[in-house]
Every structure is written in C-alpha cells, then in structure tokens.
C-alpha cells in the first residue's frame, strides 16, 4: 500500500533525512497520518506551528534558504493535495484493512501516531483537553458524558490503542498483567482495534466537519444590518400638530419650550 506517489515519497524521504534531530523526526508513514489529520482540521494551521511537529524543534539542516524551499516544496504540495481532497469529501483512510499483511501493521501504527500528533494541535475540534494545560484541581472528572462525547472517546481510544499498543494491557483491569491470559487478551484486543480503525477515523473526520460547520454559521436574516440613511428633517410649523403625538399644536407643546 503506497501512501504517497513514488516520486513524492522519494523527495519526502530526502527531506526527512535533513532533520537535525533524527530521533524527533516523523517517519514517512507517520507524516502521512499527520498531514491527513491537518487536512481534517476545519481551519488553517500555520506551517510555523506544524513544521516542528514533523522535524522537531531544531528543524532541518540546509545549505541556504533556496535549498530549504526546494526541499520543503513536496511537503507543502502533499499537504495542499490532502486539504483539497478533504474539502471535496474525498479524503479517506488509506489502508485496505481487508487485505492487510503482517508487514503493514507497523506502518499503520506509525500512521496512527502521526494522526494522533495532529489532534494535539487543535484538541478542541474533538472536544479534547489541551495537553499543555493542567486541569484545575477541583475539576469534576466523573461528570456524565454525552453520547457524542462517548463516541469520540471510543474512537480516540481505538486510535491510541493502535498507535501505542504497549498501553493495551492497561485496559485489562480484571486480568493480572504478564500472565499468558493477559497476553492473549491483549493480542485479541489489538486485532479488534485494527478492525475498528477505519470507522473510527471516519467518525473523527465527521466530527471535525461538524465542528467547522458550527463555527461558520450564517447570520440570522432578522438581524441583517443596513447602511444608515441620512434623511432630511421636515420643518414643523407652529400651528401644526406636535410630532410628539400629544394632539396639541406644536406652539403650545414642545414648540413652546
């Protein structure tokens, strides 16, 4: 399963190899998942915000600015292409889970890691807490979640279980960790998470689209504002009815002041 066209993949691998800190740079598969998530977010995210997520804080090492622009061009092209596909409703989970080979599982894990990294840039899109902010000590963690919140949490749980399989045993609360039974259950759960993954990603995309629609709501027709029009005031005669509506002549009412 090819995530990027062959020519683009070669150029992107070369770009990723320029990262100063190779321990921080995303893999090619993680990069696709990350860009996929960025394209799903219903508002622009500035490159200065997301490029450090790709390369690490030290970014890339190049000879000059011109070389940097040349190397980055395929990355921006891939991002713009996914954004266009997302806007047209044509951005889909890229793996065919019905024909996944064992060699593909690690690639899917990396893809999910990239997508998860992207969600941290705009956690509010999915109603997630900001990982950089500490919750207040008196926050109610046992508040009852709505049906939509539970569905989003379940989808994020599937995404994280695939991206971080080492955390799956934490879900086996009733089974002693390290036992053969626990290992077997973990394997069964992981297989189930892979099966649920395409639907989970689709749901997270739908949630993002709904979030975007809610933020861009049309102005109600009853509150349309018009350009103010300056009208020439009509002069009221002293014997004309007073414009205040009293019924008296203007000279004996407001005009007599």
N, C-alpha and C positions, 0 to 999 in steps of 0.2 A: 504494500500500500504506500503510494507516494503522496506525501503531504504537499510538497512543493514541486513545480516542474523541474526537471533535471538541471536545466541551466541556472534557474534561480537557486536551487539547493546548493550547487557548487559555489555560487557567488556568496551565499549566506554563510556557508561553512568557512569560507575565506575571511569574511567579516568577523565572525565569532572568534576565529583564531587570533584576531588582533586585540582582543580584550587584554588589558593589563593584568587582571586577576582572573586566571582561568578557573579558579575554584568558585568564582561568583557568577560566571557567565552561564546563560541558559544553553541547554543542548538544542539541536535543531528541532527535535520533536517538542520540547518544552516551548520553544519560540513560537511554533505554530499554534499551540494551545493558548499561549499568552496573547498573540495577535488576534486570535479568534475571540477571546474574551473582550479585548479592547474594542473590536468591531461590534460586539454585542452591547456594550455600554452606550446608551442613547444620547450621549453628549460628547463633544470632542475632548480628548485628553492630550494636553500639550506634550510634544516629544521630550521636552526638558524634564517632564515628570516620569515618563515611562522608559526612556532610554537607560537610566541607571538600573532599572529592574532587569534589563536584558544583559548588560555588560558588567554591572557592579558600579560602585561609586567612582572608581578610577577610570571608567570608560575604556576607550581604545587608544592604541599607540600607532600614530601615523606620521609620515614624513612632513606633511603640510596640510593646510585646510582643504586644498583642492583634492588631495588623495582621500581625505576623510569624507568629503561629499560624494566622491565616486564610489567609495566602498559602502556608504550608507544608502545609496540610491535604491538597490534591490530590496532593502528592508522597508523603505517607505512605499515602494511600489507594491510589495506584498500586503502591507497594512492597508493601503488605499483600495486594493482589489477586494480585500475582505470586507471593508466598510461598504463598498458598493454592493457586494453580494448580500450583506446584511440588510441594507436599505431596500433591496429588491426582494427580500424574503427568500434568498437563495443560498444562505449560509447554513450548511448542515454539518452535523457531527461526521468527521471524515473517515471513520473506521467502519468496516462492514463486520459487525460482531458475529454474523453467521458464518464467516469464513476466516476467523482469527486463528493464526498459528501460535504456538507457544513462544516463538521468537518475537511476536508482535506485542506480547503482554507488557514487556518492559517499555516499549515505545509508547504504549497507551498510558502507562503510569507517568512517564515523563510529560506527555501531553496534558494530562490532568493536573500535574504540578504547575505547568505553565498557566493553565486556565485559572487555577486557584490563586496564583500570584496576581493575576489580573484583577480578580474580585477585590483584592485588598486596596486597589487604587480608588474604587468607588463602592465601598461596602453598603452605602445607603441605598443603592439600586436594588439590593436584595434584602434590605432590612436587617443587615448585619451590623454588629457593633464595630466601631473603629478600633483596630488592633493597637493603634498608637495612643488611645485614650483609656485611662483606667476608669472602670465603673465606680460610681460612688458607693461608699461602704454600706449605706442604707438602701441600696437598690434592691427591689424585690425580684429575686431570681426565680421565685416559684409562681409568678403571675401566669394565669392561664393563657396559653397561646391560641390564636385563632386557627381555623382550618387552613387558611392560606399560609400562615407562618409555619405551621407544622409540615406542610408540603415542601416549602422552601428548605426548611431544616433537614428534611429527609433527603432532598436532592443534594444539598451540600454535604450531607453525611456520606452519600454514595461517592461523590467526587473526592472527598478527603480519604475515604477508605481505599480507593484505588490509588490515589497519589501517595498515601502514606500507609502501606499495608502493615507496617510494624505496629500500628495503633489498633488494628482489628481485635487483638486479644483483650483490649480494654472493654470491648462490648460483651465479652463472655464473663459476666459477673458471677454466674452460678457455677462456673467450671474452674477448678484450680488451674492456674497458669502453668505451663510447662508440661502438663500431662498429655498423654497420647490422645485422649479425648478432646482436649482443648485444641491441639494442633489440627486434628481432623475437622473440628467445627470451624476453625479459622479458615482452613482451605475451602470448606463448603461455602462459608460466608463470602469469601473473596470472589469465588466463582459467581455467586449470586449478584454481587456488586457490579461485576463486569457486565452481566446481563442487563442490569438496570441502568447502566451508564447512559446509553443513547437517549432514553426517555428523560433522564434527569437533566441532561444538558439542554434538551429541547424545552423543558419546563423552565429552566433558568433563563433561556432566551426569551420565552414568552413573558416572564415576569419583568425582564428588562424593557421589553417593548411596552408593556402596560405602564411601567414607571415613566417612560418617555412621553406617552400619550397624556398621562395625568399632569405632567409638568407643563405641557404646551396646550392649555385649554383655551378655547375661543372666548372672546369677550362676550358676555350676555347681550342680546340685542336691545334689551330695555335700558342699558347703561351706555349706549353709544354716545360719545362726546361729539359736539358740533362746534365749528368755529364761531365764536361770538360775533354777532352782527350789531354794529352801532346804528341805532335808529335816531332820526331827528325828532326832538321833542316838540309836541304841538302846544302852542301857547294857549292858556286858558283865560277867557275873558272874565271880567269882574262879575258880570251878571249870568255867567254860565254855571251849570250845576257843578258843585265842588267834586273833583275827581276822587276824593276820599270816600264818596258813597254816602255821605250824611243826608243828602236830599236838599241841603241848603244851598243858597247861592254862594259862589266862591268868595265874594267880597265880605259875606257875613260868617264865613267859616275859616278855612285855612288861609284864604287870601287876605283876611283882615288882620293877620298877625304881624 
